[in-house]
Each structure stands twice: as structure tokens, then as C-alpha cells.
Amino acid sequence: MFQVTVLYNQPEDPSAFDKYYDEVHTPLAKKLPGLQRMTVSRPAPGPDGTQPPYHLVAVLEFADAAAFQSGMGSAEGQATSADLANFAGAGVTLLTGPSDQV
């Protein structure tokens, strides 16, 4: 399995971010060729009430690195990547690599 973890920094307007992410970006991402699974979480404040550094964490899973590369190189992958500029102005970090269930 090959995993992409996308970490979205805290946006200035969380409500607008969530609306755009849920209504526009997620449907784009779900069209990625080779995408097997996508999960999204919105981290809550820590036990001491501290706000987490990330507003949203998305995890996308592909069969392998080749499937990921192919999906991201497709028209759908290019559209999904280009869409980040429309809502992720606070910053986004992508982490990629093989994943194993332990």
C-alpha cells in the first residue's frame, strides 16, 4: 500500500475552508485514478485545550507508488493539485510513502 498524508494548516476562516474542502476539493480528489481509500479527520484541541497545528488531515491510499504516480499525473490529479491554491492559503504539507498495517 502507498499512502499520501495531507496536512492542512489552520485556515483564517475554518468554516469557509471546510465548505470548500467538502463540496469542491473532496469530489475532485475522489476521482483520482487508482485511489483505493480516502479518510479525513479534523483534529480536536489537545487535553490542555491547545489548538492543533493542523485543521484537517487527509489520508489517501493507493495500491503502490506507481498507482499514486499515475493517478497524480492524470488530468484528475493535476486538477486536484491545482485546486489547492483555491483554499489552502494557510499552507499544506504532503507526506508520501509506503504504509504497512501493524
For each residue, the residues with C-beta under 8 A, 3 or more apart:
1: 36 61 62 63 64 98 99 100 101
2: 61 62 63 64 65 67 68 96 97 98 99
3: 59 60 61 62 96 97 98 99
4: 59 60 61 62 68 94 95 96
5: 57 58 59 94 95 96
6: 56 57 58 59 60 92 93 94 95
7: 54 57 92 93 94 95
8: 11 17 21 54 55 56 57 58 88 90 91 92
9: 53 54 55 88 90 91 92 93
10: 14 51 53 54 55 90
11: 8 14 16 17 55 87 88 89 90
12: 89 90
13: 16 17
14: 10 11 17 18 55
15: 18 19
16: 11 13 19 20 87
17: 8 11 13 14 20 21 55 56 87 88
18: 14 15 21 22 42 56
19: 15 16 22 23
20: 16 17 23 24 25 86 87
21: 8 17 18 24 25 26 56 87
22: 18 19 25 26
23: 19 20 26 27
24: 20 21 27 28 83 86 87
25: 20 21 22 28 29 80 83 84 86 87
26: 21 22 23 29 30 38 40
27: 23 24 30 31
28: 24 25 31 76 79 80 83
29: 25 26 32 35 38 58 60 80
30: 26 27 35 38
31: 27 28 35 76 80
32: 29 35 60 71 72 74 76 77 80
33: 70 71 74 76 77
34: 62 63 67 68 70 71
35: 29 30 31 32 38 60 61 62 71
36: 1 61 62 63
37: 59 60 61
38: 26 29 30 35 58 59 60 61
39: 58 59
40: 26 56 57 58 59
41: 56 57
42: 18 55 56 57
43: 52 54 55 56 57
44: 52
45: 49 50 51 52
46: 49 50 52
47:
48:
49: 45 46
50: 45 46
51: 10 45
52: 43 44 45 46 55
53: 9 10
54: 7 8 9 10 43 57
55: 8 9 10 11 14 17 42 43 52 90
56: 6 8 17 18 21 40 41 42 43
57: 5 6 7 8 40 41 42 43 54
58: 5 6 8 29 38 39 40
59: 3 4 5 6 37 38 39 40
60: 3 4 6 29 32 35 37 38
61: 1 2 3 4 35 36 37 38 99
62: 1 2 3 4 34 35 36 65 67 68 71
63: 1 2 34 36 67
64: 1 2 67 68
65: 2 62 68 69 98
66: 69 70
67: 2 34 62 63 64 70 71
68: 2 4 34 62 64 65 71 72 96
69: 65 66 72 73
70: 33 34 66 67 73 74
71: 32 33 34 35 62 67 68 74 76 77
72: 32 68 69 77 78 80 81
73: 69 70 77 78
74: 32 33 70 71 77 78
75: 78 79
76: 28 31 32 33 71 79 80
77: 32 33 71 72 73 74 80 81
78: 72 73 74 75 81 82
79: 28 75 76 82 83
80: 25 28 29 31 32 72 76 77 83 84
81: 72 77 78 84
82: 78 79 85
83: 24 25 28 79 80 86 87
84: 25 80 81 87 88 92
85: 82 88 89
86: 20 24 25 83
87: 11 16 17 20 21 24 25 83 84
88: 8 9 11 17 84 85 91 92
89: 11 12 85
90: 8 9 10 11 12 55
91: 8 9 88
92: 6 7 8 9 84 88
93: 6 7 9
94: 4 5 6 7
95: 4 5 6 7
96: 2 3 4 5 68
97: 2 3
98: 1 2 3 65
99: 1 2 3 61
100: 1
101: 1
102:
